[in-house]
Amino acid sequence: MDTHNTIRPRRKFHPAAYAMHRQMQAVRRTMAAATVEESQTAARWAQAWYQLVQRKLDQIQHTPRYLH
């Protein structure tokens, strides 16, 4: 019987890190777009992800910090 578990649970990223990663992907799609329409759509996604990143970073900044 094989006791080695090859399935690892997915790593949970911080919401701000995930949003930043998605923003970076959208920027790459903007630069690699084949058509103007594709570029404009990707740029709108990049802007939306940017706004989400900023909102998440503001939330992090305003959360209370407790010293243990």
Helices and strands as residue ranges (DSSP letters): H 15-32, H 36-62
